[in-house]
Amino acid sequence: MNSSGHLPVSSSAIRPLAKRRPRGRPRKPIVNGAPVEKAPAAVGTLTRTKSLILAALRVWELKQRGLG
């Protein structure tokens, strides 16, 4: 015990800190100095319909949280 009444903490007893994740939206990948853009799906395809439904769901969720 030291003078303040606490036991000394050994370095092996200290838990390592977790790696921090970046907050916010992920950045778009950059190739040759320009951001890479995905080509949108063709109109009338199931892929486009699915992406539009997912986008609408994200908007609805943000409105429910009061962020939009």
DSSP file (Angstrom, degrees, kcal/mol; ACC not computed):
  #  RESIDUE AA STRUCTURE BP1 BP2  ACC     N-H-->O    O-->H-N    N-H-->O    O-->H-N    TCO  KAPPA ALPHA  PHI   PSI    X-CA   Y-CA   Z-CA
    1    1 A M              0   0    0      0, 0.0     6,-0.2     0, 0.0     2,-0.1   0.000 360.0 360.0 360.0 142.8    0.0    0.0    0.0
    2    2 A N    >   -     0   0    0      4,-2.0     3,-1.7     1,-0.0     5,-0.0  -0.331 360.0 -84.2 -97.7-173.7    1.2    3.5   -0.7
    3    3 A S  T 3  S+     0   0    0      1,-0.3    -1,-0.0     2,-0.1     0, 0.0   0.736 125.0  58.2 -67.5 -21.7    0.7    6.7    1.3
    4    4 A S  T 3  S-     0   0    0      2,-0.2    -1,-0.3     1,-0.0     3,-0.1   0.538 116.0-110.7 -86.0  -4.0   -2.7    7.4   -0.2
    5    5 A G  S <  S+     0   0    0     -3,-1.7     2,-0.3     1,-0.3    -2,-0.1   0.497  78.6 120.8  92.7   3.8   -4.1    4.0    1.0
    6    6 A H        -     0   0    0      1,-0.0    -4,-2.0     3,-0.0    -1,-0.3  -0.755  64.6-116.6-102.2 148.9   -4.4    2.4   -2.5
    7    7 A L        -     0   0    0     -2,-0.3     2,-0.1    -6,-0.2    -1,-0.0  -0.580  36.7-106.4 -77.2 143.2   -2.7   -0.7   -3.7
    8    8 A P        -     0   0    0      0, 0.0     2,-0.5     0, 0.0    -1,-0.1  -0.457  30.7-132.4 -69.2 144.5   -0.2   -0.3   -6.6
    9    9 A V        -     0   0    0     -2,-0.1     2,-0.1    -3,-0.0     5,-0.0  -0.865  15.8-137.9-101.6 125.6   -1.5   -1.6   -9.9
   10   10 A S    >>  -     0   0    0     -2,-0.5     3,-1.0     1,-0.1     4,-0.6  -0.434  19.7-118.3 -78.4 158.0    0.9   -3.7  -11.9
   11   11 A S  T 34 S+     0   0    0      1,-0.2     3,-0.5     2,-0.2    -1,-0.1   0.770 113.5  58.8 -68.4 -24.6    1.2   -3.2  -15.6
   12   12 A S  T 34 S+     0   0    0      1,-0.2    -1,-0.2     3,-0.0    -3,-0.0   0.699 100.5  57.4 -76.8 -17.5    0.0   -6.8  -16.3
   13   13 A A  T <4 S+     0   0    0     -3,-1.0     2,-0.4     2,-0.1    -1,-0.2   0.642  84.4  95.9 -86.0 -14.8   -3.3   -6.1  -14.4
   14   14 A I  S  < S-     0   0    0     -4,-0.6    -3,-0.0    -3,-0.5    -5,-0.0  -0.621  75.8-130.4 -80.4 128.9   -4.2   -3.1  -16.7
   15   15 A R        -     0   0    0     -2,-0.4     2,-0.1     1,-0.1    -2,-0.1  -0.561  25.0-112.1 -78.1 141.2   -6.6   -4.1  -19.5
   16   16 A P        -     0   0    0      0, 0.0     2,-0.2     0, 0.0    -1,-0.1  -0.429  34.5-109.0 -70.4 148.1   -5.6   -3.0  -23.0
   17   17 A L        -     0   0    0     -2,-0.1     2,-0.1     1,-0.1     3,-0.1  -0.487  32.7-111.1 -76.5 146.1   -7.8   -0.4  -24.6
   18   18 A A        -     0   0    0     -2,-0.2     2,-0.2     1,-0.1    -1,-0.1  -0.432  38.1 -98.2 -73.1 150.6  -10.0   -1.4  -27.5
   19   19 A K        -     0   0    0     -2,-0.1     2,-0.3     1,-0.1    -1,-0.1  -0.489  41.6-120.5 -69.2 139.3   -9.2   -0.1  -30.9
   20   20 A R        -     0   0    0     -2,-0.2    -1,-0.1    -3,-0.1     3,-0.0  -0.626  18.6-143.3 -85.5 138.1  -11.4    2.9  -31.8
   21   21 A R        -     0   0    0     -2,-0.3     2,-0.1     1,-0.0    -1,-0.0  -0.749  26.9-106.4 -93.8 145.4  -13.6    2.8  -34.8
   22   22 A P        -     0   0    0      0, 0.0     2,-0.2     0, 0.0    -1,-0.0  -0.469  36.8-131.5 -69.0 145.1  -14.0    6.0  -36.9
   23   23 A R        +     0   0    0     -2,-0.1     2,-0.1     2,-0.0    -3,-0.0  -0.541  61.4  26.6 -94.0 161.7  -17.4    7.6  -36.5
   24   24 A G  S    S-     0   0    0     -2,-0.2     0, 0.0     2,-0.0     0, 0.0  -0.361 104.7 -17.2  88.6-167.0  -19.8    8.7  -39.1
   25   25 A R  S    S-     0   0    0     -2,-0.1     2,-0.1     1,-0.1    -2,-0.0  -0.472  73.0-107.8 -75.8 143.1  -20.2    7.6  -42.7
   26   26 A P        -     0   0    0      0, 0.0     2,-0.1     0, 0.0    -1,-0.1  -0.403  38.7-108.5 -67.9 148.1  -17.4    5.5  -44.3
   27   27 A R        -     0   0    0      1,-0.1     3,-0.1    -2,-0.1     0, 0.0  -0.442  30.9-109.0 -77.1 150.6  -15.3    7.3  -46.9
   28   28 A K        -     0   0    0     -2,-0.1    -1,-0.1     1,-0.1     2,-0.1  -0.542  40.5-102.5 -75.7 143.4  -15.6    6.4  -50.5
   29   29 A P        -     0   0    0      0, 0.0     7,-2.6     0, 0.0     2,-0.5  -0.396  34.1-144.8 -66.8 144.9  -12.6    4.6  -52.0
   30   30 A I  E     -A   35   0A   0      5,-0.2     2,-0.4    -2,-0.1     3,-0.0  -0.952  16.5-176.7-117.2 127.2  -10.3    6.8  -54.1
   31   31 A V  E >  S-A   34   0A   0      3,-2.2     3,-1.7    -2,-0.5     0, 0.0  -0.990  73.3 -10.9-124.2 125.9   -8.5    5.5  -57.2
   32   32 A N  T 3  S-     0   0    0     -2,-0.4    -1,-0.1     1,-0.3    -2,-0.0   0.836 127.8 -56.0  56.0  37.4   -6.1    7.7  -59.1
   33   33 A G  T 3  S+     0   0    0      1,-0.2    -1,-0.3    -3,-0.0    -3,-0.0   0.386 120.4  94.6  82.7  -4.1   -7.2   10.8  -57.2
   34   34 A A  E <  S-A   31   0A   0     -3,-1.7    -3,-2.2     0, 0.0    -1,-0.2  -0.955  80.0-108.7-122.1 140.8  -10.9   10.5  -58.1
   35   35 A P  E     -A   30   0A   0      0, 0.0     2,-0.5     0, 0.0    -5,-0.2  -0.362  34.2-117.8 -65.2 144.7  -13.6    8.9  -55.9
   36   36 A V        -     0   0    0     -7,-2.6     2,-0.4    -2,-0.0     0, 0.0  -0.727  29.9-160.6 -85.7 125.4  -15.0    5.6  -57.3
   37   37 A E        -     0   0    0     -2,-0.5     2,-0.3    -9,-0.1    -9,-0.0  -0.891  13.3-130.8-108.7 136.2  -18.7    5.8  -58.1
   38   38 A K        -     0   0    0     -2,-0.4     3,-0.0     1,-0.0     0, 0.0  -0.638  25.8-117.8 -80.3 141.0  -20.9    2.7  -58.4
   39   39 A A        -     0   0    0     -2,-0.3     3,-0.1     1,-0.1    -1,-0.0  -0.646  34.7-115.1 -75.7 132.2  -23.0    2.6  -61.5
   40   40 A P        -     0   0    0      0, 0.0     3,-0.1     0, 0.0    -1,-0.1  -0.311  35.2 -98.0 -66.9 153.4  -26.7    2.6  -60.5
   41   41 A A        -     0   0    0      1,-0.1     3,-0.1     6,-0.1     4,-0.0  -0.319  47.9 -90.1 -69.2 154.1  -28.7   -0.5  -61.4
   42   42 A A    >   -     0   0    0      1,-0.1     3,-1.4    -3,-0.1     6,-0.4  -0.309  49.5 -95.2 -65.8 147.9  -30.8   -0.5  -64.5
   43   43 A V  T 3  S+     0   0    0      1,-0.2    -1,-0.1    -3,-0.1     3,-0.1  -0.392 108.3  24.3 -64.8 136.6  -34.4    0.7  -64.2
   44   44 A G  T 3  S+     0   0    0      1,-0.3    -1,-0.2    -2,-0.1     2,-0.2   0.485  92.1 125.1  89.8   3.7  -36.9   -2.1  -63.7
   45   45 A T    <>  -     0   0    0     -3,-1.4     4,-2.1     1,-0.1    -1,-0.3  -0.604  69.8-122.2 -95.5 158.7  -34.5   -4.6  -62.2
   46   46 A L  H  > S+     0   0    0     -2,-0.2     4,-2.5     1,-0.2     5,-0.2   0.846 112.4  58.1 -65.1 -33.8  -34.9   -6.4  -58.9
   47   47 A T  H  > S+     0   0    0      2,-0.2     4,-2.3     1,-0.2    -1,-0.2   0.915 107.6  46.0 -63.2 -42.8  -31.6   -5.0  -57.7
   48   48 A R  H  > S+     0   0    0     -6,-0.4     4,-2.4     2,-0.2    -2,-0.2   0.917 112.3  50.6 -66.6 -42.7  -32.8   -1.4  -58.2
   49   49 A T  H  X S+     0   0    0     -4,-2.1     4,-2.2     1,-0.2    -2,-0.2   0.917 111.3  48.9 -60.3 -43.8  -36.1   -2.1  -56.5
   50   50 A K  H  X S+     0   0    0     -4,-2.5     4,-2.4     1,-0.2    -1,-0.2   0.914 111.2  49.1 -63.3 -43.3  -34.3   -3.6  -53.5
   51   51 A S  H  X S+     0   0    0     -4,-2.3     4,-2.1     1,-0.2    -1,-0.2   0.882 111.2  50.0 -66.6 -36.7  -31.9   -0.6  -53.3
   52   52 A L  H  X S+     0   0    0     -4,-2.4     4,-2.3     2,-0.2    -1,-0.2   0.900 111.0  48.9 -67.5 -39.3  -34.7    1.9  -53.4
   53   53 A I  H  X S+     0   0    0     -4,-2.2     4,-2.2     2,-0.2    -2,-0.2   0.910 111.8  49.2 -65.1 -41.4  -36.7    0.0  -50.7
   54   54 A L  H  X S+     0   0    0     -4,-2.4     4,-2.1     2,-0.2    -2,-0.2   0.886 110.7  50.3 -65.5 -38.3  -33.6   -0.1  -48.5
   55   55 A A  H  X S+     0   0    0     -4,-2.1     4,-2.0     2,-0.2    -2,-0.2   0.915 110.7  49.1 -65.4 -42.3  -32.9    3.6  -49.0
   56   56 A A  H  X S+     0   0    0     -4,-2.3     4,-2.4     1,-0.2    -2,-0.2   0.882 109.6  52.8 -64.1 -37.4  -36.6    4.4  -48.1
   57   57 A L  H  X S+     0   0    0     -4,-2.2     4,-2.5     2,-0.2    -1,-0.2   0.896 107.2  51.5 -64.5 -40.4  -36.2    2.3  -45.0
   58   58 A R  H  X S+     0   0    0     -4,-2.1     4,-2.2     2,-0.2    -2,-0.2   0.912 110.7  48.5 -62.2 -42.0  -33.1    4.2  -43.9
   59   59 A V  H  X S+     0   0    0     -4,-2.0     4,-2.2     2,-0.2    -2,-0.2   0.929 111.7  49.2 -63.1 -45.0  -35.0    7.5  -44.3
   60   60 A W  H  X S+     0   0    0     -4,-2.4     4,-2.1     1,-0.2    -2,-0.2   0.904 110.3  51.0 -61.0 -42.5  -37.9    6.2  -42.3
   61   61 A E  H  X S+     0   0    0     -4,-2.5     4,-1.6     1,-0.2    -1,-0.2   0.901 109.6  49.9 -63.3 -40.4  -35.6    4.9  -39.5
   62   62 A L  H  X>S+     0   0    0     -4,-2.2     5,-2.6     1,-0.2     4,-0.9   0.901 110.1  50.6 -65.3 -39.3  -33.9    8.3  -39.3
   63   63 A K  H  <5S+     0   0    0     -4,-2.2     3,-0.5     1,-0.2    -1,-0.2   0.883 107.4  53.7 -65.0 -36.8  -37.2   10.1  -39.1
   64   64 A Q  H  <5S+     0   0    0     -4,-2.1    -1,-0.2     1,-0.2    -2,-0.2   0.846 109.0  49.0 -65.3 -33.3  -38.3    7.7  -36.3
   65   65 A R  H  <5S-     0   0    0     -4,-1.6    -1,-0.2    -5,-0.2    -2,-0.2   0.655 116.5-116.2 -78.1 -15.7  -35.2    8.6  -34.3
   66   66 A G  T  <5S+     0   0    0     -4,-0.9    -3,-0.2    -3,-0.5    -2,-0.1   0.707  84.9 114.5  86.8  21.5  -35.8   12.3  -34.9
   67   67 A L      <       0   0    0     -5,-2.6    -4,-0.2    -6,-0.2    -5,-0.1   0.446 360.0 360.0-101.5  -1.9  -32.7   12.9  -36.9
   68   68 A G              0   0    0     -6,-0.7    -5,-0.2    -5,-0.1    -1,-0.1   0.445 360.0 360.0-131.7 360.0  -34.3   13.7  -40.2
